[in-house]
């Protein structure tokens, strides 16, 4: 009888050991991994301008090749007239000060403007060529992003013009043209900065790798059901 019990115990030990071995401890969760910092918000064009503007080319001295570069004396006076005409047509003018100032300028400087126009026509060689250049000039001064600054300067110029002696008008026109063009140059500079910021942002964004979806969790198979060993039964009585 004792020999039989010992034999049965030896048979059940492997079953118990196998059941204990199947109790697998789940692995510890992986450490938290922080994503690389995301770039800031995407840069936007200045003054609500379009994102695909083409700026005037830059010259060797770093300035922009605008229609107001390298003007003759007659060209400077006529370009001043065009700039202030655009201001009278397009600037907000509830009190009509811009319009009245421009009309007064045309009346008091008629001879000066007539002289400049004739000289400019000769310079361009034909009225058709001059008209094409003036259309480009009107469009230049009408650029929406620069209008707030341009209109502010135009009001100042129109307020100053009546006090300028006619003999000094060409010299005054040259200085006034620099002031009237500055808002456009400032906008070009701001737009150039926007393009540089956008290129840096795109470069940073391209280096950030973002994984979408859920983290894949490896599911462990549940341990096998432990089979309890059958307790030894007493041997039947011998007949």
C-alpha positions as CSV (number, residue, x, y, z in Angstrom):
1,X,0.0,0.0,0.0
2,X,2.7,2.5,0.9
3,X,4.6,1.6,-2.2
4,X,1.5,2.3,-4.3
5,X,1.0,5.8,-2.7
6,X,4.7,6.7,-3.3
7,X,4.4,5.7,-6.9
8,X,1.2,7.9,-7.3
9,X,3.0,10.9,-5.7
10,X,5.9,10.6,-8.1
11,X,3.4,10.7,-11.0
12,X,1.6,13.8,-9.8
13,X,4.8,15.9,-9.1
14,X,5.4,16.7,-12.9
15,X,1.8,17.8,-13.2
16,X,2.1,20.2,-10.3
17,X,5.4,21.6,-11.6
18,X,4.1,22.1,-15.1
19,X,1.0,24.0,-13.7
20,X,3.3,26.3,-11.6
21,X,5.5,26.9,-14.6
22,X,2.5,28.2,-16.7
23,X,1.9,31.0,-14.2
24,X,3.6,33.7,-16.4
25,X,4.1,37.1,-14.8
26,X,3.1,39.9,-17.4
27,X,6.0,42.1,-18.4
28,X,6.2,45.6,-17.0
29,X,4.7,48.4,-19.2
30,X,7.3,50.2,-21.3
31,X,8.6,53.5,-20.0
32,X,6.8,56.7,-21.1
33,X,8.4,58.2,-24.2
34,X,7.7,61.9,-24.8
35,X,7.2,63.0,-28.4
36,X,9.7,65.6,-29.7
37,X,8.4,69.1,-29.4
38,X,6.1,70.2,-32.2
39,X,6.9,73.3,-34.1
40,X,4.9,76.4,-33.3
41,X,1.9,77.6,-35.4
42,X,2.4,77.9,-39.1
43,X,3.6,81.4,-40.0
44,X,1.0,83.5,-41.8
45,X,1.6,86.2,-44.4
46,X,1.8,89.8,-43.1
47,X,-1.1,92.2,-43.4
48,X,-3.5,89.4,-44.5
49,X,-1.7,89.2,-47.8
50,X,-1.7,86.2,-50.2
51,X,0.6,83.3,-49.4
52,X,2.0,83.1,-52.9
53,X,3.1,86.7,-53.7
54,X,6.1,87.3,-55.9
55,X,8.3,90.1,-54.6
56,X,10.2,92.5,-56.8
57,X,13.7,91.3,-57.5
58,X,16.4,92.7,-55.3
59,X,19.2,94.8,-56.7
60,X,22.9,94.5,-55.9
61,X,22.6,97.1,-53.1
62,X,19.9,95.0,-51.4
63,X,17.0,97.2,-52.3
64,X,13.9,96.2,-54.3
65,X,13.5,97.0,-58.0
66,X,10.3,99.0,-57.7
67,X,8.9,101.3,-60.4
68,X,10.2,104.3,-58.4
69,X,13.9,103.4,-58.8
70,X,16.3,105.7,-60.7
71,X,13.7,108.3,-61.7
72,X,14.5,111.5,-63.6
73,X,13.4,114.8,-62.2
74,X,10.3,114.8,-64.5
75,X,9.6,111.2,-63.5
76,X,9.8,112.0,-59.8
77,X,7.3,114.8,-60.1
78,X,4.9,112.7,-62.2
79,X,5.2,109.7,-60.0
80,X,4.3,111.9,-57.0
81,X,1.2,112.9,-58.8
82,X,0.3,109.3,-59.6
83,X,0.8,108.2,-55.9
84,X,-1.4,111.0,-54.6
85,X,-4.0,110.2,-57.2
86,X,-4.1,106.6,-56.0
87,X,-4.5,107.9,-52.5
88,X,-7.4,110.2,-53.4
89,X,-9.1,107.3,-55.2
90,X,-8.5,104.5,-52.6
91,X,-7.8,105.8,-49.2
92,X,-10.5,106.1,-46.6
93,X,-11.5,109.7,-46.6
94,X,-14.6,110.5,-44.5
95,X,-13.8,114.2,-44.3
96,X,-12.7,114.4,-47.9
97,X,-9.4,116.0,-46.9
98,X,-7.4,113.7,-49.2
99,X,-9.6,114.4,-52.2
100,X,-9.7,118.1,-51.6
101,X,-5.9,118.2,-51.0
102,X,-5.3,116.3,-54.3
103,X,-7.6,118.6,-56.3
104,X,-5.9,121.6,-54.9
105,X,-2.5,120.1,-55.8
106,X,-3.6,119.5,-59.4
107,X,-4.9,123.1,-59.7
108,X,-1.9,124.9,-58.2
109,X,0.8,122.7,-59.8
110,X,-0.8,122.3,-63.2
111,X,2.1,123.8,-65.1
112,X,4.7,121.8,-63.3
113,X,2.8,118.5,-63.9
114,X,2.2,119.4,-67.6
115,X,5.9,120.0,-68.1
116,X,6.8,116.8,-66.3
117,X,4.4,114.7,-68.4
118,X,5.8,116.1,-71.7
119,X,9.3,115.3,-70.6
120,X,8.3,111.8,-69.5
121,X,6.6,111.1,-72.8
122,X,9.8,112.0,-74.6
123,X,11.8,109.8,-72.2
124,X,9.6,106.7,-72.8
125,X,9.5,107.3,-76.6
126,X,5.8,106.8,-77.1
127,X,2.5,107.3,-75.3
128,X,1.7,103.6,-75.5
129,X,4.9,102.7,-73.7
130,X,4.2,105.4,-71.1
131,X,0.7,104.2,-70.6
132,X,2.0,100.6,-69.9
133,X,4.5,102.0,-67.3
134,X,1.8,104.1,-65.6
135,X,-0.6,101.2,-65.4
136,X,2.1,99.3,-63.6
137,X,2.8,102.3,-61.3
138,X,-0.9,102.7,-60.4
139,X,-1.1,99.0,-59.6
140,X,2.0,99.3,-57.4
141,X,0.6,102.1,-55.3
142,X,-2.7,100.3,-55.0
143,X,-1.3,97.2,-53.3
144,X,-3.7,96.5,-50.4
145,X,-1.2,95.3,-47.7
146,X,0.6,98.6,-47.7
147,X,-2.4,100.9,-47.9
148,X,-2.6,101.9,-44.2
149,X,0.9,103.2,-44.1
150,X,0.7,104.6,-47.6
151,X,-2.5,106.5,-46.9
152,X,-1.1,108.0,-43.7
153,X,1.9,109.4,-45.5
154,X,-0.2,110.6,-48.4
155,X,-2.3,112.7,-46.0
156,X,0.9,114.2,-44.5
157,X,2.2,115.1,-47.9
158,X,-1.0,116.6,-49.1
159,X,-1.1,118.8,-46.0
160,X,2.5,119.9,-46.6
161,X,2.4,120.6,-50.3
162,X,0.6,124.0,-50.2
163,X,3.5,125.5,-48.3
164,X,6.2,124.3,-50.7
165,X,7.5,127.0,-53.1
166,X,7.2,126.0,-56.7
167,X,11.0,126.3,-57.3
168,X,11.6,123.8,-54.5
169,X,8.8,121.4,-55.6
170,X,11.1,118.9,-57.5
171,X,13.4,118.6,-54.5
172,X,10.4,118.2,-52.2
173,X,8.9,115.6,-54.6
174,X,12.0,113.4,-54.4
175,X,11.9,113.4,-50.6
176,X,8.1,112.9,-50.5
177,X,8.4,109.9,-52.9
178,X,10.8,108.2,-50.5
179,X,8.3,108.5,-47.8
180,X,5.4,107.4,-49.9
181,X,7.3,104.3,-51.1
182,X,8.5,103.3,-47.6
183,X,5.3,101.5,-46.6
184,X,5.7,99.2,-49.6
185,X,9.3,98.5,-48.8
186,X,8.4,97.7,-45.2
187,X,5.8,95.3,-46.4
188,X,8.2,93.5,-48.7
189,X,10.7,93.2,-45.9
190,X,7.9,91.7,-43.6
191,X,6.9,89.3,-46.4
192,X,10.5,88.2,-46.9
193,X,10.7,87.5,-43.2
194,X,7.5,85.5,-43.4
195,X,9.0,83.4,-46.2
196,X,12.1,82.7,-44.1
197,X,10.0,81.8,-41.0
198,X,7.8,79.5,-43.2
199,X,10.9,77.7,-44.5
200,X,12.2,77.2,-41.0
201,X,8.8,76.0,-39.8
202,X,8.5,73.5,-42.7
203,X,12.0,72.2,-41.9
204,X,11.1,71.6,-38.3
205,X,7.8,70.1,-39.1
206,X,9.4,67.6,-41.4
207,X,11.6,66.3,-38.7
208,X,8.8,65.5,-36.3
209,X,7.5,62.0,-36.7
210,X,4.0,61.5,-35.3
211,X,2.5,58.1,-35.0
212,X,-1.2,58.1,-35.3
213,X,-3.5,55.5,-33.9
214,X,-3.3,53.5,-30.7
215,X,-0.3,52.0,-29.0
216,X,-0.2,48.3,-29.8
217,X,-0.5,46.3,-26.6
218,X,0.7,42.7,-26.9
219,X,-1.9,40.5,-25.3
220,X,-0.6,37.7,-23.2
221,X,-2.4,34.3,-23.5
222,X,-4.0,33.5,-20.1
223,X,-2.3,30.8,-18.2
224,X,-3.6,27.3,-18.8
225,X,-6.1,26.0,-16.3
226,X,-4.4,24.2,-13.5
227,X,-5.5,20.6,-13.3
228,X,-5.7,19.6,-9.7
229,X,-4.2,16.1,-9.2
230,X,-6.6,13.4,-8.4
231,X,-6.0,12.3,-4.8
232,X,-5.0,8.7,-4.6
233,X,-7.8,6.3,-4.0
234,X,-7.3,3.4,-1.6
235,X,-6.8,0.1,-3.3
236,X,-9.9,-2.1,-3.3
237,X,-9.8,-4.8,-0.7
238,X,-8.4,-8.0,-1.9
239,X,-10.9,-10.8,-2.2
